[in-house]
Amino acid sequence: MDLSQALVVLGKAIGAGLAMGIGAIGPGVGEGNIGAHAMDSIARQPEMSGTITTRMLLAMAVTESTGLYSLVIAFIILFAL
């Protein structure tokens, strides 16, 4: 492997790492906020815990999908470009 190919591989690795690293910050913070606010809501209205938990899990799934998008982008950077 010559130098130019090594630099391309290096750039791909750095780009994929940054895409995944930065792309994981948002879902992590979002899921933390969702969980914290759901616990606050359950503490205020314990009789609604089933509904709150269901909606919390749905919101967490939607939030996690953005992390999965960044994983897909990282794979595209590594293997398709």
C-alpha positions as CSV (number, residue, x, y, z in Angstrom):
1,M,0.0,0.0,0.0
2,D,1.5,3.3,-1.0
3,L,1.2,6.6,0.9
4,S,-1.8,7.9,-0.9
5,Q,-3.9,4.8,-0.2
6,A,-2.8,4.9,3.4
7,L,-3.9,8.5,3.8
8,V,-7.3,7.6,2.3
9,V,-7.7,4.8,4.8
10,L,-6.6,7.1,7.6
11,G,-9.1,9.7,6.5
12,K,-11.9,7.2,6.3
13,A,-11.1,5.9,9.8
14,I,-11.0,9.4,11.3
15,G,-14.2,10.4,9.5
16,A,-16.1,7.3,10.6
17,G,-14.9,7.7,14.2
18,L,-15.9,11.3,14.3
19,A,-19.3,10.5,12.7
20,M,-20.0,7.9,15.3
21,G,-18.5,9.8,18.2
22,I,-20.3,13.1,17.6
23,G,-23.4,11.2,16.4
24,A,-23.7,9.4,19.8
25,I,-23.6,12.5,21.9
26,G,-27.1,13.7,20.9
27,P,-29.0,10.4,21.6
28,G,-27.1,10.0,24.9
29,V,-28.2,13.4,26.1
30,G,-31.7,13.0,24.7
31,E,-32.3,9.7,26.3
32,G,-31.0,11.0,29.6
33,N,-33.5,13.9,29.4
34,I,-36.3,11.6,28.4
35,G,-35.7,9.3,31.3
36,A,-35.3,12.1,33.8
37,H,-38.5,13.8,32.8
38,A,-40.4,10.5,32.8
39,M,-39.3,9.8,36.3
40,D,-40.4,13.3,37.3
41,S,-43.7,12.7,35.7
42,I,-44.2,9.3,37.4
43,A,-43.3,10.9,40.8
44,R,-45.9,13.5,40.3
45,Q,-48.6,11.2,38.9
46,P,-48.0,7.6,39.9
47,E,-51.4,6.5,38.5
48,M,-50.2,7.3,35.0
49,S,-47.0,5.3,35.2
50,G,-48.1,2.8,32.6
51,T,-48.9,5.4,30.0
52,I,-45.8,7.5,30.8
53,T,-43.5,4.4,30.6
54,T,-45.0,3.5,27.2
55,R,-44.5,6.9,25.8
56,M,-41.0,7.2,27.3
57,L,-39.9,4.0,25.6
58,L,-41.4,5.2,22.3
59,A,-39.5,8.5,22.6
60,M,-36.3,6.7,23.5
61,A,-36.6,4.5,20.4
62,V,-37.1,7.5,18.2
63,T,-34.1,9.2,19.9
64,E,-31.9,6.2,19.4
65,S,-32.7,6.1,15.7
66,T,-30.5,9.2,15.2
67,G,-27.6,7.2,16.8
68,L,-28.2,4.4,14.3
69,Y,-28.2,6.9,11.4
70,S,-24.7,8.0,12.5
71,L,-23.7,4.3,12.6
72,V,-24.9,3.8,9.0
73,I,-23.0,6.9,7.9
74,A,-19.9,5.6,9.6
75,F,-20.3,2.3,7.7
76,I,-20.8,4.1,4.4
77,I,-17.7,6.2,5.0
78,L,-15.6,3.1,5.8
79,F,-16.9,0.6,3.2
80,A,-18.6,2.4,0.3
81,L,-16.5,5.4,-0.4
